[in-house]
Amino acid sequence: MGVAEEAVCGEPRAVISHKYCAPRQVQISIQKKMCFFIKGYEVRDVSNGEILFTAKKIPSFFQSTVILLDPAKQAVVTLRQKIFQWRDSWDVYRGVKKEKSDIIFTTRTSSLFQLTPNYDVFLASNNSPRKVCDYKMETCYRIFLPPICKMFARSSKALIAQRVKQQSIFGVDKLKVTVQPNVDQAFVASLLLILEEINHSKDSEDSDED
C-alpha cells in the first residue's frame, strides 16, 4: 500500500492555520543552514524549489528555541524546549508569544525508556482525562536504508506525513517529507524541526562522552 493510499485526509487538518493546508500531496525538503554561526533551516517545496518556511535557532545555554518563519519573515510559531523534564518535551507557541494560553501543541517522547524514538503530540484543546495524544510520530529503522518517521492522527490512524533522511553530496543532512493532502505543512515542519533539535542534542552528548 502506497503512502497516498494509506492516508485519507478529506477535511483540512489545520493545527496552526488552514492557509498551510494544500489540496494535493506535497513533498517538502528540510535542510540545515548556517548564517553568521547561527543555525537555521530552510523548508522548500521539492516540485518547484519554492521556500515555504525558514527557521532560526535562538542561541541559549539552557533552553533550545527555534522560530519558524513564513517567506515574508513573519513568525509563524516558536518551538521551545521544556527544561527539567524526564522526557524530551517541547511546547509550540503561536508567533513569538510565550504565555501558556498561547501554546498550540506539546510534544514529548512516548515513554521514558524506548528502543526507537517515538513521540506523542497533544493539542492545547486536548481535555481527555487520561491525556490520550492527538498525533503520534513513530520511527522505523530499515537494514541498509535510511530510517523512516511516520506521523499519523491517533484517532483514525490516518497517515499525515512520512519522512526519510537523505545525505547530501556535501555531507549535510537533508530531510525529504511527503505531506498528505489537506494536512497543515507548518505543523509537520514544526514537528520535524523538533526531532532535528532532539537528535542534534543527543549527537552532541554522544560526542562529548567520546
C-alpha positions, 0 to 999 in steps of 0.5 A: 500500500502506497503512502497516498493510499494509506492516508485519507485526509478529506477535511483540512487538518489545520493545527496552526492555520488552514492557509498551510493546508494544500489540496494535493500531496506535497513533498517538502525538503528540510535542510540545515543552514548556517548564517553568521554561526547561527543555525537555521533551516530552510523548508522548500517545496521539492516540485518547484524549489519554492521556500515555504518556511525558514527557521532560526535557532535562538542561541541559549545555554539552557533552553533550545528555541527555534522560530519558524518563519513564513517567506515574508519573515513573519513568525509563524510559531516558536518551538521551545524546549521544556527544561527539567523534564524526564522526557524530551518535551517541547511546547509550540507557541503561536508567533513569538508569544510565550504565555501558556494560553498561547501554546498550540501543541506539546510534544514529548517522547512516548515513554521514558525508556524506548528502543526507537524514538517515538513521540506523542503530540497533544493539542492545547484543546486536548481535555481527555482525562487520561491525556490520550495524544492527538498525533503520534510520530513513530520511527522505523529503522530499515537494514541498509536504508535510511530510517523512516518517521511516520506521523499519523492522527491517533484517532483514525490512524490516518497517515499525515506525513512520512519522512526519510533522511537523505545525505547530501553530496556535501555531507549535510543532512537533508530531510525529504517529507511527503505531506498528505493532502489537506494536512497543515505543512507548518505543523509537520515542519514544526514537528520535524524541526523538533526531532532535528533539535532532539537528535542534534542534542543527543549527537552532541552528548554522544560526542562529548562522552567520546 
